């Protein structure tokens, strides 16, 4: 079988063919997901050793192969609708599934020439998994589809996971998992020495090591398939990806590691009632007395959700936009309590131009949960500035793992933080210094931006143009947030 890159190119070329029929990248990836699942289920049912039946006979891959082109679309639709009613992984992958390929000849070609021609089960998870990941990455590049908001750059994820160092004894949760990138990289890290693991450890790694939550049906489907193609979970078992709003119920499951890039934006789809007794109303009223503050800001609510689901001594790494670092009101209250009740030890300031969604200025906040106590758990916050005088773009100068080598080395993964040393880009701030700042502002800067004093240090025109666009989009997002807050305040006053 071709290697992952050749396979991606093969799958991608067919996607280009379908664009003429109005099939978007994300629609195409969904159709591939359905067909890949059916083909792999067929291979499992027909393997010589331990055959395993996953789908009923009337939903089999063979039925699609045998159907003539005129009846194919109806048969395919029947299979999608039937499997959508099943529980577990089957239900997550096929929920609300629809056929978006209306040309029967092209659908037949996709089934026979592209999917059936490969033996997917015999392929190593590295090839088929990487091929699927590659397709998701290409889908994220499709700006018009909006798919990029569900895709965190994989090189950034690798650096974060290299710092957190999840082990086979951990349980890793991502409450806004998108297509599952954080979960997948954490799994790969923990399973590096799989040959030395006990049978129980291997079973935990496959069935209970990772759990994800995703609000959007289609994205949850992609995440569930992404896990399966990488050998995580069971096709006929419970799904490791929950399709729901992670913020609504108080979760029963606790975990030792949280890795997340929550959705950016301000409007929450539900009403939150926090410990402060304030109500932030939108549609559905929910009591979250585990929340410290009440706000419609999604990132602040996800941060509160994450602090709840962490076990004592659990570790978290969360991608957050700049406004979480300096916003007053609910943001200030949350930062002060987080600094006091958790060990907030590291902040990575991310460069611009690395996310598919424009206008994003973000950071990664690392913190550990500690037992209740009288003294503040945060002693020092170490900040690494990877933004000042750094310029990245999606095409010409993409962020690579080696760009974060110095940060990961400075982080001292697996070693005491007392051994850390300051450098030009890595500075530490004591707890007293942090809480003494206006509003406990964590937007900490010390490097001089060279482009402000010497025009020769300005980035290339195309990079500068992209940065200006991102600045304007970020400002627009802030104005939208203010407008939404004022509208909500007006509605509350009228009530």
C-alpha positions, 0 to 999 in steps of 0.5 A: 500500500502507498505511504501516507503522503501518496494516499493523502494525495490520491484521496485529495485529488478525488476531492478536487474532482467532486468540488465541481458538484459542490462537495466541500472538503469537510463534506468529502471527508465525512463521506470518506469516514462513512465509507472507510468505516464500512470497508474496515468493518467488511475486512474484519468480518471476512478475516480468516482469524477471529472474524468480527461482525460489526454492522448488520448484513443489510448495511454491509460493504458488499451490498454497496459493491454489488449495487448497480449505479442507478440504485446505489444512492438509495442503498447508501442512504438506507445504510447511513440512516440505519446505522445512525440509530445504533448506540456507541461508536457506530452511532457517533460516526453515523449520527445525522449522516447524509449522502452529499455525493449526488452523482451515482457514477462518482459515488461508485468510483469512490467506493470501488476504485478508491476505498475498495482497492486498499486493504485498510485493516492490513495497513499499519495505523501509522499509514492509514491514521496519518493519511486521515490526519493529512486529509483533516489538515487539508480540510482545515486549510479550506478557510471558507468551510470554517473547518480550521477552528476545529484543528490545532496545529499538530506541531504545537500539540506535539510540543505541549504533549512533550511538556506534559508527558502523559503516561499509560497510567493517566486518563487524558480528557479534551472537553473541546476535542475538535478532530481529536488532535490532542488526544491522538498525540497524547496516545502516541506519546504514552504508547511509545514503548507499547511492547513493554506494557502489560495486557492490562496497560494495553487495554487501558491505553486502547479503551480508557486512556482518552476521552473527548467531548465535541459539540458539533456532530460532524466534527465528533464523527471525524474525531471518533473515526480518527481515533479508530484509524489509529487503533484507539477504542473499538468500532463496536464498543462505547464511543470515546468521543461524546457529542454534547456541550461539555459546559452544560452538565456537571461531569462525573468523570475526573481525569489526571490530564486535560489538554484543550484548545477551547473554541474562541468566542464570547457567546455561550449557548446556555445560561450559567449560574455560578457560585457568585449567584449571578445569572448569564442568560441565553436560552437554557438555564443550568446550575454550575455551582462548581463555577467560580464566576458567571460569564458568557465568555466561552474560554472562561467557562471552559477554564472553570470546567477544566479546573473542575474535572481535574483530579488532585495533582492533575495537569492541564495545558489549555490554549487561551486567547489574550483577553483571558490574561487581562480581561477585568470583572469575571476574568480578574476573579478567575485569575486570582482564584486560579493563582491561589488554588492551583499551581499556575506555573507556565505560560507560553505566548504563541506567535501569530499566524499559526492558526487556520482561523484568522485574528487569533492571538493566543497562549498556552497556560499550564497549571496543576490542581492541588489540595485545598489549603490556606496558602497560595499554590502558585509560587512562580509563573514562568513565561516564555515569549515565542511571539515578539519578533517571531513571524509565521504564516500558514504557507511560506513560514509555517510553525515547526516543532523545532521552533519550540525546542528551546521552550520545551527544553526550558520547561524541563519536562519530568524534572523539578521546576526549581531547576529552571533558568531564566533566559532572554525569552523565558522569565519568571514572576512571583505570586506576589508580583502577579497579584499586585498587578492591576487586575492580576493581569498576566499579559506579561511583556519584557522583550522589545519589538525590533520592528518598532525601532527599525523598519529594516526589521519589519517582516515581509510585506505579505506577512505584515499584511496578514498580521494587520488583517489578524489584528483587525479581526481580533479587534472586531471579535472584541467589539462583537463581544462588547456588543453581545454583552450590551445586548444581553444587559439590555434584555435582562434590564427589560425583564 
